[in-house]
Amino acid sequence: MKTSDYAKTLVPVVIMLFLALQKGSGFLPLLLLMFVVAMLFNLVRMFRRRDERKKYVIRLGIWAATLVLVGAVQTHWSNASRNDADIAVNAVLAHKARTGSYPASLKEIGIDEEELRTKWGIRYVVREGGKKVLAYPSSIMPLTMYDYDFESRKWVVNAY
């Protein structure tokens, strides 16, 4: 297999990794579903032409590894951000149970609010009417927020 054959695969893979390994862009690998027909065509072509089989197996392997990597990273970010948000929620609820009121900020209950905001975008805010909400953006879908409603004690998905 020539170097130019690898370049035809590696350039789009690098572009996909650059775009998809950012928070809020985990949906991008789904765009590859448009290429399923082309991949099926290449699979048929691969089995019909023995001399090109190795080239297509390597290309499909590179794309499969790319999708697995992106999926694993996005899943980790999604789980880790929810875990840190749940820790903050539990601390707020414990403070409410202990004192009878919600804390004014996460710093008041010993949580580094700036670190959570920088790392995952987690924010503890006061909404209209004094309603407290802990919110963070989805790591997979842009313009999607998870808000914890302290009154109903459940996570709410808000897509903007």
N, C-alpha and C positions, 0 to 999 in steps of 0.2 A: 504494500500500500504506500502510495506516494505521500509526501508531506502536504501537498495541496489538498489531498483527500481528507486529511485530518483537519486542516484549516477550515474546510467547508463545514465541519461539525463543531470545532472548538470555538470559532468566533461567535456563532449564535449561542452556544452554551455559556460562554463568558458573559455575553450580554444578558442572558436569562438570569444567571447568578447575580450579576450586579443589580438587576431590577428586583428580583424576587427575594433576595436576602436583605430586605429592609422591612422594618416593622410597618404593617398596614398594607403590604403588597403580596400577601400569601395567596391571593386569588390568581396571580399571574400564571402559574403553571397550568391552571385550568384552560387558559387560552390555547395551550398545546393540543387540546382535544380537537381543535380544528384541523390539526395535521394527522389525525388518526387515519383518514382515508389514504393520505400519502404514505403513512407508515405501513398500512396494509398492502398497498401497491408494492412498496419496497420489500416487504416480506415475501410476497409472491415472486417478485423478481429475484430475490436472493435464492430461493429454492430452485428456480428455473435455470439460473446461470451459476454454475459451480465456481467459475473463476472470480466472481464478484462476491461470493458468500462471506469471505473473511472480512471484507471491507464493510459490508452491511451489518454484520454481527458486532463489529467494533463500534460502529456509529450508534446502533441501538443500545448497546451496553453503556456507552457514554451518556446518552440521553436518559436511560433508566437510572443510572447512578445520580445524575443531576436532579431528577425529580425526587428521588428518595432523600437526597441531601436537603433540598428545599423543604420537603414535607416534614422531615425530622426537626429542622431548625424552627420552622414556623410552629410546629406542635409544641416544642419546648418553650418557645416564647409565650405561647398562649397559656400553657399550664403554669409556668413560672409567674406570669403576671397575675393570674387568678389566685395563685397560692399566696403571693404577697398581699394582694387585695383582701383575701380572706383573713389573713393575720391582722391587718389593720381594722377590718370590720369587727373581729372578735375582741380586739383591744378597746374599740369604741363602745361595744355592747357591755363589756366588763366594767368600763368606767361609768356607763349609764346605770348599771345595776348597783354599783358601789355608791355613787353619789346622787343618783336620781336625775342627773342632767347630762346632756351630751357635752363632750369637750368642745372648746372653741376652736381648737386646732389639733392636729395629730401630734404636734410637738408637746402639747400639754400632757399627753399620755406616754411620752417617751419614745415616739416613733419619729425618725428623721424624714420629715415630709418632703424636703428638697431632694433627698436621695430617691424616694419613691417616684417623685415627679420626673426626675431626670432619667431614671432607669426604665420605668414603665408608663409614665404619664398619669400615674394615680393621683387623684386630687380629692381632697375633702372640702366640700363647698357648702355654703348656705344658700338655699334657693328661696324663692318668693315665700313670704310668710314664715321665715325662720326654719324651713324644712332642711334638715341635714342630709346630704347625699355624698356617698363615696363613689367616684366614677373613674374609669380608665378606658382608653381606646382599645379596640380589638386589634390584635397583632396581625390578623389575617385579612380583614376587610376594612378598607378605608371608609371614613365617615360613619363608623359604627362605634357606639359607646356602650359599655356595660355600667349601669348605675345600680348601686345597692340602695334599696328603699328600706330605711330603718323602721318604718311603721309596719309594713307588711313582712319585713325580714326576708326579702328575696331579691335576687338579681333580676334586673329588667334590661332588655336589649333595646337600645334606641338607635335607629338608623336615620341618618340625616340626609 
